[in-house]
């Protein structure tokens, strides 16, 4: 199995199309996992928005590449303003704590879906900051 660093570098080096495919597959898997854990549709939507917020703001920047990739992955054409509003709360400690509580209940296989979804988004600008790398590793463990 590839190390975290190798996996992160592979996704950074992947084509945009491959990152979109990874993001779509991981998002579908993540939603199915939440459904399997009896999470309501409303809470699933809130949880995914929370994840997006955390992943996009991990490096304290919200880039156009992230905006574009999230629209492609989700199939939702957010306005740029909607996207920036939605992802603005990523560093909110309450959001992070709520996400951590759910993530901590998941198996390693289940966590992988959420982590790969985030990795696809965070690598949209073809680099991963130390903060993004740390978030990926923390959620993976």
C-alpha positions as CSV (number, residue, x, y, z in Angstrom):
1,X,0.0,0.0,0.0
2,X,1.3,3.5,-0.9
3,X,2.3,5.8,1.9
4,X,0.2,8.9,2.6
5,X,2.9,11.0,1.0
6,X,2.9,8.9,-2.1
7,X,-0.9,8.9,-2.4
8,X,-1.0,12.7,-1.9
9,X,1.7,13.2,-4.6
10,X,-0.2,10.8,-7.0
11,X,-3.3,12.9,-6.7
12,X,-1.5,16.2,-7.0
13,X,0.2,14.8,-10.2
14,X,-3.1,13.4,-11.6
15,X,-4.9,15.1,-14.4
16,X,-7.9,17.3,-13.6
17,X,-10.2,14.7,-15.2
18,X,-8.7,12.0,-12.9
19,X,-9.2,14.2,-9.8
20,X,-12.8,14.8,-10.8
21,X,-13.4,11.1,-11.3
22,X,-11.8,10.4,-7.9
23,X,-13.9,13.1,-6.2
24,X,-17.1,11.8,-7.8
25,X,-16.5,8.2,-6.8
26,X,-15.4,9.2,-3.3
27,X,-18.4,11.5,-2.9
28,X,-20.8,8.7,-4.0
29,X,-19.1,6.3,-1.6
30,X,-19.2,8.8,1.3
31,X,-22.9,9.5,0.7
32,X,-23.7,5.7,0.7
33,X,-21.7,5.3,3.9
34,X,-23.8,8.0,5.6
35,X,-27.0,6.4,4.4
36,X,-25.7,3.0,5.7
37,X,-25.2,4.7,9.1
38,X,-28.8,5.9,9.0
39,X,-27.9,9.5,8.6
40,X,-30.9,11.5,7.3
41,X,-30.8,13.2,3.9
42,X,-30.8,16.6,5.6
43,X,-27.9,15.7,7.9
44,X,-26.0,14.1,5.0
45,X,-26.3,17.4,3.1
46,X,-25.1,19.3,6.1
47,X,-22.2,16.9,6.7
48,X,-21.0,17.1,3.0
49,X,-21.2,20.9,3.1
50,X,-19.2,20.8,6.3
51,X,-16.6,18.6,4.7
52,X,-16.4,20.9,1.7
53,X,-15.9,23.9,4.0
54,X,-13.1,22.2,5.9
55,X,-11.4,20.8,2.8
56,X,-11.6,24.1,0.9
57,X,-10.4,26.2,3.8
58,X,-7.7,23.9,5.0
59,X,-5.0,26.1,3.5
60,X,-6.9,29.3,4.5
61,X,-7.6,30.1,0.8
62,X,-10.6,29.4,-1.4
63,X,-9.3,29.1,-4.9
64,X,-11.1,29.2,-8.2
65,X,-9.7,25.8,-9.0
66,X,-11.4,24.4,-5.9
67,X,-14.6,26.1,-6.8
68,X,-14.5,24.7,-10.3
69,X,-13.6,21.2,-9.1
70,X,-16.3,21.1,-6.5
71,X,-18.9,22.2,-9.1
72,X,-17.7,19.4,-11.4
73,X,-17.7,16.7,-8.6
74,X,-21.0,17.6,-7.1
75,X,-22.8,18.4,-10.4
76,X,-24.1,21.6,-8.7
77,X,-23.3,24.9,-10.4
78,X,-22.9,27.1,-7.3
79,X,-22.5,30.8,-7.9
80,X,-19.0,31.9,-6.8
81,X,-20.7,33.9,-4.0
82,X,-22.7,30.8,-2.8
83,X,-19.5,28.7,-2.9
84,X,-17.4,31.2,-0.9
85,X,-20.2,31.6,1.7
86,X,-20.6,27.9,2.0
87,X,-16.9,27.2,2.4
88,X,-16.2,30.2,4.7
89,X,-16.8,28.3,8.0
90,X,-14.2,25.6,7.5
91,X,-12.0,26.7,10.4
92,X,-15.0,26.9,12.7
93,X,-14.1,24.7,15.7
94,X,-17.7,23.5,16.1
95,X,-17.8,22.3,12.5
96,X,-14.5,20.6,12.9
97,X,-15.6,18.9,16.2
98,X,-18.9,17.7,14.7
99,X,-17.1,16.2,11.6
100,X,-14.4,14.6,13.8
101,X,-17.1,12.9,15.9
102,X,-18.7,11.3,12.8
103,X,-15.4,10.4,11.2
104,X,-14.2,8.8,14.4
105,X,-17.1,6.3,14.3
106,X,-16.1,5.1,10.8
107,X,-14.0,2.1,9.9
108,X,-10.7,2.6,8.0
109,X,-12.3,1.7,4.7
110,X,-15.2,4.1,5.3
111,X,-12.8,6.9,6.3
112,X,-10.9,6.4,3.0
113,X,-13.9,7.6,1.0
114,X,-14.1,10.9,2.9
115,X,-10.4,11.4,2.8
116,X,-10.1,10.8,-0.9
117,X,-13.0,13.1,-1.5
118,X,-11.1,15.8,0.4
119,X,-7.8,15.0,-1.3
120,X,-9.3,15.4,-4.7
121,X,-10.5,18.9,-3.7
122,X,-7.4,20.0,-1.9
123,X,-5.2,19.0,-4.8
124,X,-7.2,21.0,-7.3
125,X,-4.5,23.6,-7.5
126,X,-1.9,20.9,-8.1
127,X,-0.2,21.3,-4.8
128,X,-0.9,20.5,-1.2
129,X,0.1,22.9,1.6
130,X,1.4,21.5,4.9
131,X,-2.0,22.3,6.4
132,X,-3.8,20.3,3.7
133,X,-1.4,17.4,4.1
134,X,-1.9,17.4,7.9
135,X,-5.7,17.4,7.5
136,X,-5.6,14.5,5.1
137,X,-3.3,12.5,7.4
138,X,-5.4,13.4,10.6
139,X,-8.6,12.3,9.0
140,X,-7.1,9.1,7.6
141,X,-5.9,7.8,10.9
